[in-house]
Amino acid sequence: MTRDSTVAGREIVFTNSHGSRVSHRFGATIVDWSYEPGPGDPHPVVSGRDDYEAFDIAEGLVYTQFHHSRDVPNAAVSLVLDFEHGRSLAVVSTIGDPAEDRTRVQHTFLPGRIEGLATSGTEPASTAALLGRRVLWTQADGCRYEHVHLEPGSYSWRCLAGPAAGRAGTDECTTYELRPEIYVFAARETAAPSTSVTIADHRDLAALRSYGAVFGLDRTGERPTQSTFGAVGELLGHTATTA
């Protein structure tokens, strides 16, 4: 994915839904960040420096992705900045210890407000808008996946081309709406400690687009690793749902 100049050279500060102040200073390829917890936020004061990638999704809407590989290696951040509406959404992906009652990978969603900008529109919020949609995604590397959104909190997928061809499953997911027909889609794989966060642009149903990252353990099962990708999509149709 190509780094985008929209955020390069800028310092962006926002206050999240915990009342905590988070700052990011974006260079050409590196982001320096710090987290100052608000009252009642148990998160410690922390700061770090990471490689990042970023893209323009729409006018004034930027998606950035980075892995805390040096400081907090079991965590990665998908950060969406909406400069037009003065809002942000941070999705923190973490890899935890195995547990019987939950996937090993988890997501935390933290809406926020960008300092120095007027706030308008609605805050990013969870949505069931994708229910019933059946989509074929083709990634830049040629991998092809079919997604079927049948019920809240989960989706079914099938790999049609690529190294995982023939595999299929049903996994947990969460969807947030950023703007009309632009979504954050976060999936948590059950069979392996792996998670994906994508920005899914459904504004043009004839030419869907997504940008995202996969975060999980490498083949040794010990080292957290992240890879980013882009994809184009085709809406195959709608199915009956249980929502």
C-alpha positions as CSV (number, residue, x, y, z in Angstrom):
1,M,0.0,0.0,0.0
2,T,1.3,3.5,-0.8
3,R,1.8,6.0,2.0
4,D,-0.4,9.0,1.6
5,S,0.9,12.6,1.9
6,T,-2.4,13.7,3.6
7,V,-1.0,13.0,7.1
8,A,2.8,13.2,6.5
9,G,4.3,16.1,8.3
10,R,1.3,16.6,10.6
11,E,0.7,16.3,14.3
12,I,-2.8,15.1,15.1
13,V,-4.2,14.9,18.6
14,F,-7.6,13.5,19.5
15,T,-9.5,12.6,22.6
16,N,-11.1,9.2,22.6
17,S,-14.3,7.9,24.2
18,H,-12.4,7.1,27.5
19,G,-11.5,10.8,27.8
20,S,-7.9,10.0,27.0
21,R,-5.6,12.2,24.9
22,V,-3.8,10.5,22.0
23,S,-1.2,12.3,19.8
24,H,0.4,11.2,16.6
25,R,3.3,13.0,14.8
26,F,3.5,11.6,11.3
27,G,6.7,11.7,9.3
28,A,7.2,10.4,5.8
29,T,7.2,6.7,7.0
30,I,7.3,6.8,10.8
31,V,4.7,7.9,13.3
32,D,5.6,9.0,16.9
33,W,2.7,8.5,19.2
34,S,1.7,8.9,22.9
35,Y,-1.2,8.0,25.0
36,E,-2.2,10.0,28.1
37,P,-5.1,8.2,29.9
38,G,-8.1,10.2,31.1
39,P,-9.8,9.9,34.5
40,G,-10.9,6.4,35.0
41,D,-9.0,4.9,32.1
42,P,-6.8,2.1,33.5
43,H,-4.5,2.2,30.5
44,P,-1.0,3.3,31.4
45,V,0.8,6.3,30.0
46,V,2.7,5.0,27.0
47,S,4.5,6.2,23.9
48,G,6.4,4.8,20.9
49,R,7.5,5.0,17.3
50,D,6.4,2.8,14.5
51,D,6.4,2.4,10.7
52,Y,3.0,3.3,9.3
53,E,1.0,3.2,6.0
54,A,-1.8,5.5,5.1
55,F,-4.4,6.1,2.4
56,D,-7.1,8.6,1.3
57,I,-10.4,6.8,1.4
58,A,-12.6,9.8,0.5
59,E,-12.3,13.5,0.7
60,G,-11.0,14.3,4.1
61,L,-11.1,10.7,5.3
62,V,-7.7,9.0,5.9
63,Y,-7.0,5.4,7.0
64,T,-3.6,4.7,8.7
65,Q,-2.2,1.4,9.9
66,F,0.7,0.6,12.2
67,H,2.0,-2.3,14.4
68,H,3.5,-1.5,17.8
69,S,6.4,-3.9,16.9
70,R,9.0,-2.3,19.1
71,D,7.0,-1.3,22.2
72,V,3.8,-3.4,22.4
73,P,4.3,-6.2,19.8
74,N,1.0,-7.9,20.5
75,A,-1.0,-4.9,19.4
76,A,-1.7,-3.1,16.1
77,V,-3.7,0.0,15.4
78,S,-6.1,0.9,12.6
79,L,-6.7,4.6,12.8
80,V,-9.3,6.4,10.8
81,L,-9.2,10.2,10.7
82,D,-12.1,12.2,9.4
83,F,-10.9,15.7,9.0
84,E,-14.2,16.9,7.3
85,H,-16.2,16.0,10.4
86,G,-13.5,16.3,13.1
87,R,-13.8,12.7,14.2
88,S,-11.6,9.7,14.6
89,L,-11.9,5.9,15.2
90,A,-9.1,3.8,16.5
91,V,-9.4,0.0,16.2
92,V,-6.8,-1.7,18.4
93,S,-6.1,-5.3,17.5
94,T,-4.5,-7.5,20.2
95,I,-3.3,-11.0,20.5
96,G,-3.9,-12.5,23.9
97,D,-3.5,-15.9,25.6
98,P,-5.7,-18.8,24.5
99,A,-9.1,-19.0,26.2
100,E,-12.0,-21.4,25.7
101,D,-14.7,-18.7,25.7
102,R,-13.2,-16.2,23.2
103,T,-11.0,-15.9,20.2
104,R,-7.4,-15.2,21.0
105,V,-7.5,-12.0,18.9
106,Q,-9.7,-9.2,20.0
107,H,-10.7,-5.7,18.9
108,T,-11.2,-2.5,20.9
109,F,-13.1,0.3,19.2
110,L,-12.5,3.9,20.4
111,P,-14.3,6.8,18.7
112,G,-12.8,10.2,19.3
113,R,-12.8,13.9,18.4
114,I,-9.8,15.6,16.7
115,E,-8.5,18.7,18.5
116,G,-8.7,21.9,16.6
117,L,-11.5,20.9,14.3
118,A,-15.2,21.4,14.5
119,T,-17.2,18.3,15.1
120,S,-20.2,17.5,12.8
121,G,-22.1,14.5,11.6
122,T,-22.6,11.3,13.6
123,E,-20.0,9.5,15.6
124,P,-18.7,6.2,14.1
125,A,-20.9,3.5,15.5
126,S,-21.6,-0.2,15.1
127,T,-24.0,-1.1,12.4
128,A,-25.8,-4.1,10.8
129,A,-25.9,-2.4,7.4
130,L,-23.9,-5.2,5.7
131,L,-26.3,-8.0,6.7
132,G,-27.6,-9.8,3.7
133,R,-24.8,-8.8,1.4
134,R,-22.8,-11.4,-0.5
135,V,-19.5,-10.0,-1.9
136,L,-16.6,-11.3,-3.9
137,W,-13.3,-9.6,-3.0
138,T,-10.2,-9.8,-5.3
139,Q,-7.0,-8.7,-3.6
140,A,-4.1,-7.2,-5.5
141,D,-2.1,-10.4,-5.2
142,G,-4.9,-12.4,-7.0
143,C,-6.4,-14.0,-3.9
144,R,-10.2,-14.1,-4.0
145,Y,-12.6,-14.4,-1.1
146,E,-16.4,-14.6,-1.0
147,H,-18.0,-13.0,2.1
148,V,-21.6,-13.6,3.2
149,H,-23.0,-11.5,6.0
150,L,-25.9,-13.5,7.4
151,E,-26.3,-12.5,11.1
152,P,-25.0,-9.9,13.5
153,G,-21.6,-10.6,14.9
154,S,-20.4,-13.2,12.4
155,Y,-19.9,-13.8,8.7
156,S,-19.1,-16.7,6.5
157,W,-16.1,-16.7,4.0
158,R,-14.7,-19.0,1.3
159,C,-11.4,-18.7,-0.4
160,L,-11.7,-19.2,-4.2
161,A,-8.1,-18.5,-5.3
162,G,-4.8,-18.2,-3.6
163,P,-2.8,-20.2,-1.1
164,A,-5.9,-20.8,1.1
165,A,-8.1,-21.9,-1.9
166,G,-10.7,-24.3,-0.8
167,R,-10.8,-23.2,2.8
168,A,-14.0,-21.8,4.3
169,G,-15.3,-20.9,7.7
170,T,-17.5,-18.7,9.8
171,D,-15.9,-16.1,12.1
172,E,-16.7,-13.3,14.5
173,C,-16.9,-9.8,13.1
174,T,-17.8,-6.2,14.0
175,T,-18.8,-3.5,11.5
176,Y,-18.7,0.3,12.2
177,E,-20.1,2.9,9.8
178,L,-17.7,5.9,9.2
179,R,-19.8,7.7,6.6
180,P,-22.8,6.5,4.5
181,E,-21.7,3.3,2.8
182,I,-18.1,3.4,4.1
183,Y,-17.5,0.9,6.8
184,V,-14.8,-0.5,9.1
185,F,-15.1,-4.3,9.0
186,A,-13.1,-6.1,11.7
187,A,-12.9,-10.0,11.7
188,R,-11.5,-12.3,14.3
189,E,-10.5,-15.8,13.0
190,T,-11.4,-18.7,15.2
191,A,-9.1,-21.4,13.9
192,A,-5.9,-19.3,14.1
193,P,-4.8,-16.2,16.1
194,S,-5.3,-13.8,13.2
195,T,-7.4,-10.7,12.8
196,S,-8.2,-8.4,9.9
197,V,-9.4,-4.8,9.8
198,T,-10.6,-3.4,6.5
199,I,-12.1,-0.1,5.3
200,A,-14.8,-1.3,3.0
201,D,-16.1,1.3,0.6
202,H,-19.6,0.4,-0.7
203,R,-20.6,3.7,-2.2
204,D,-20.4,2.4,-5.7
205,L,-22.0,-1.1,-5.6
206,A,-20.6,-1.8,-9.1
207,A,-17.0,-1.1,-8.0
208,L,-16.5,-1.9,-4.3
209,R,-13.1,-1.2,-2.7
210,S,-11.3,-2.1,0.5
211,Y,-8.0,-1.4,2.2
212,G,-6.8,-3.2,5.2
213,A,-4.4,-5.2,7.3
214,V,-4.0,-8.7,8.7
215,F,-2.5,-9.0,12.1
216,G,-1.6,-12.3,13.9
217,L,1.2,-14.7,14.7
218,D,3.6,-15.9,12.1
219,R,4.1,-19.5,11.0
220,T,6.1,-20.3,14.1
221,G,3.2,-19.3,16.3
222,E,5.4,-17.0,18.3
223,R,6.1,-13.7,16.5
224,P,3.3,-11.1,15.9
225,T,3.3,-9.9,12.3
226,Q,1.3,-7.6,10.1
227,S,0.7,-7.3,6.4
228,T,-1.4,-4.8,4.5
229,F,-3.5,-5.3,1.3
230,G,-6.0,-3.7,-1.0
231,A,-8.9,-5.3,-2.9
232,V,-11.7,-4.6,-5.3
233,G,-15.1,-6.1,-4.8
234,E,-18.2,-7.2,-6.6
235,L,-21.6,-7.3,-4.9
236,L,-23.0,-10.8,-5.9
237,G,-26.4,-10.2,-4.3
238,H,-28.4,-10.2,-1.1
239,T,-29.5,-13.1,1.0
240,A,-32.1,-13.6,3.7
241,T,-30.7,-12.8,7.2
242,T,-31.6,-13.6,10.8
243,A,-31.2,-10.1,12.0
